[in-house]
């Protein structure tokens, strides 16, 4: 694990997954500061694990600033610089967005936080194994990771904690993980995560190129073959495996069902928001009207997907959109 992200062994903390890693980083740093500093900065498009942790801090009397992102889905470092205050204790910004794939300028953000003497946490769950991650080069103080995102089992995660970072445990018990996370470690999960990390490090560049080719083929096939479609967020600064596409005049949930019946799994938002009736908070933060947000789908490609599957998906999407638009007109 340390080799994949270029850190020291002692800076690795095993957790139960990305959600716990995010919570430990955010709650742990802020609570360790006690009443010295009571302000946190994050972005409007963070994963629910980050946003919910920040909401809990607000209930504890901490001020939270949520930065806007605009249509690109990328935080403006100047907005962050302006948001910092004398009592800012933590900035938490994700590396890659889980719905639209956009990459944040983490290294530039880190230079700002380091100059200001503010701790930086990055949710790297969606970036690990898809783009190079060097925590030293990025300049982050904490970095969250999850095993199942790189084909390890569910139920194991890692939090990188830079040496010297003040972190208060959010669970209580034994002295495991150097007093940072009590409880018997998931040893089998940790071993599997370590092996997955080793494999990911060896094939990172090749996988990224292959997935980017498949994603571009999927996007171009949909955009050129289906009128009234557009890609949400930046098409340039993003992970190679994720795209989010709006289909005018089509309900996203209806598309999910139609494609599921054809053997394809897609979503209208993050997996953690399954069953939600509200449109994606990420897409709304891009400035999209609610109806357009509800007409959007997230497509995620993995190491097992093939060119033939992508071509079949393009055909299935086109057929589904035609059918749904036709019955919408006649309804």
N, C-alpha and C positions, 0 to 999 in steps of 0.2 A: 504493500500500500504506500509506504513511504517513497519507494522508488518511482511509482507512477506520478506522484505530485512533487517530487524533489524536496522532501523535508526530512527532518531527523526522526528516528524511531520513537523517541520520547514525546514527540509532538502529535502522535496518533492516538485518538481516543475512540474505542469501539462503542457503538450505540445500537439501538434497535432499528435504525433507519434514518432517512432524511428528515422526517418530521421531528424526531427527538434531537437530531443534530442541530437543526435550526432553533428549536426551543432552548436547548442547553446553551447555545452560543448567545442568543439574544437575552433571555432571562438571566443567564449566568453572569454575563458582563455587566448588565445594568444593575442587578442586585448587588454585585460585588462593589459597585461604586457607592452604594448606600445613598446618602443624601448629598454627596459631593456634586454629582451631575445628574440632571433629571430630564434630558432631552435626547431623543432618538430620531434619526432621519432614515427613511426607507423610500421605496418607489411605489406608485399606485398599481403596478402590475406584478407584484410579488406573488409567490405561491401562498395559498391559504395558511400553510404552516408558519410563514413569516408574519403575514397580516394578522392572524389570530393571536400570535404571541405579542405583537405590538399592541393589539387591542387590550390584552390582559394587562400590559404595562400601563396603559392609560387608566384602567380601573384602579391601578395602584398609585396613581398620581403623577405618572411620567408624561411629559409632552411628546407627541409624535408628529413629525412632519412627513407627509407623503408627497414625493415629487411627481409631477406630471411627466408624460413621455412624448405626447404628440403622435402624429400619424406613423412615424417611423418605428415606434416602440422602443426607442433608445433614450436613456437619461442624458440630459445635457449637463456636463460637468460644471458649467457655470451656474446652473440652477442649484447644484449641490453646494458649491462654494458659498453662494448667497444664503443658503439655508442653515449653514453652520452657525452655532452660537457659542458663547463662552461656557455654557453648561452642557454642551453636546457630548455624550459619552460614547455613542455608537452610531455607525452608519451601516445599514444592512441592504445590500443591493445584489440581486441575483446575477450569476454569470451568463446564463442562457435562459430565456423564457420558455416555460413548458408548453405554451399554447401556440406561439408564433415563431419560436426559435431564435429570436433576435439576441445578439450578443452585446453586453454592456461594456463600455470602455473601462474595464476594471483597473488596469494599470494606471490610467490617468486619474481615476477616482482615488486610488491608493496614494498617489503623490499628494493629492489635496488633503486627505485625511491625516497622512503622516506629518505634513507640515503643520497642521492644526492640532496635532497631538490627540487625535480621535481614533478609537479602535474601529477597524473595518471587518465586518463579517460578510462573506459571500456565499450564497446558496449555489453550490456548484453541481447539484444533483443532475441537471439536464445537460451539463457540459462535459462531465467526466466520461472519458472514453470516446468522445466525439470530436473534441478539439484539444490541443495540447494544454496541459495544466501544470504550471510551474509556480508554486505558491511563493517562492522567493522572488522570481522575476515579476510576478503580479504585485507583490508587496502587501498581500492580505495578512490579517492577523488570525482569522478563523475562516475555515472553508468546509462546508457541509457536503457529504457524499452519501450515496445510497447504493447498496449492492445490486439490487435487481435491475438497475438501469444499465448495467454492463454484464447482464446474464448470470450474476450470482443469485443465490436464493433470496427470496423476500425475507425480511426480518433482521437484516444486518446493515449497519451503516457506519460511517466514520466521521468524526469531526477533527479536522486539523486545528490545533491550538498552538500558536506560536509561543515559544519559550518566553516567559516573562509576562504573558497576558493574564490579567486578573480575571478569574472565573469562579463563581460560586456554584456549587452543585445544586441541581434542582430536585434531586432525589437523595434519600438519606439511608445509610446502612453501613456497609463495610468500606474497606479502603481500596477497592478495585480501581483500575485505570488511574493510578497515582492520585487517588482521592478526588478525581474529577467526575466519575460516574460509577456509583456503587451498584452491586449486583453481579451475580455470576455471569461471566461473558458467554456469548453464543460462540463457542470455540469452533464448532463445525461451520457455522456461517462465516466466521472470520477467516478460516482457512480457505473456504470457497471464494470469498471476496478477494483474498490475496492472490489466488490462482487466476481469477477473472481479471484482476488488475495486471498481472504479468502478461496474460494473453492480449489484453487490450493495448498495452504498451508496445507490443511487437507488431501489431497490425493497424495501429491508429491511422497512419497516413493512407494506407491502401483502402481501409474501410471508409475513410472520409471521402476519398475520391469516388469510390464506387457508389456510395449513398448519395452524394451530391449529383452524380450523373442520373441516378434513378429519380431523385426528387425533381430535377430539372425536366426530365422527360415527362414525368407526371404533370407538372405545372404547365409545360408548353402544350401537352396534349389536351388538357382541359381548357386552357385559355384560348387556344386556336380552334378547338372543335365545338365549344359550347359558348354561345353568346351570353352576355350579361354576367361574366365572371371576372373576378379580380383577386389578387393576392393581398392579404392583410399584413401590414408591417413592412419593414425593409426587406428587400430581396438580396441585399448584399452582405450585411453584417449579421450573420446567423449561422446556426448549426447546419450540418449537411443533410440531416435526416427529416426535418420538420417543415411542413408548409401549412398555411391556414388560408382557405379560399372561400370567398363569398359568392353565393349563387343567388342572383336577384330573383325575387318572386318565388322562392322555394323555402319551406320551413326546414331548418337544419335537423330537427328531431325526425321528421319524415324521411329525410335522406339517410339518417343513421339506420333507421329500420329497413328501408329499401335496400341499402347496401349490405346490411347484416343478412338479409334473406338471400343475397347473392354470394355470401361467403366472405365478406370484407368487413373488418372491424375499424371503424373510424369514430370520431367523437365531435361533440359541439363545444367542448371545453376541456378542462383538466380532468383526469380520472378521479380526482378527489372531489369533484363537483357533480358526479353522476347523480341524476335524478333532480338536479336543481331546475327550478322553473324560471329563474331570472337569467337574462343573457349574460355572457361572459364579462366579468369585470375588466379583464384584460382588453377585450375589444372595445368596450365602452370607453376605456381610458385612452384609446387611440383616437377618440372623437367620433366613432361610428354611431349612427342612430341605432336605437334598440332593435328595430326591425332588421337592419343589415347584420347586426351581431347575431340575431337569431337565425339568419340565413347562411351562416358560415360553418365550415367544417374544418377540423384539424386532421391532417394526415401525417402519421409517423411511420417511418421506414426503419427496419432493423436488419441485422446481419443475415437473417435468413431469407429476406425478400429477394426476388429475382426479376429480371427484365420482363419475362412472360407474365408475371403477376401484375406488374405495373401496367402493362398494356391491357390486360384483362380488366384491371381496375378502371382505367380510362374509359373503356367501353361500357362498363357497368355504371359509372357515374353519368355518362352521356345518356344512356337509356333511362336511368332513374330520373334525371332532371327533365327530360322530354315528357315522361309519363306524369310526373308531379305537376309540371306547368300546364299540361293539357287538362288534367282533371281540375286544376285550380280555376282555369278559364271557364269550364263547364259547370262549376259548382254554383 
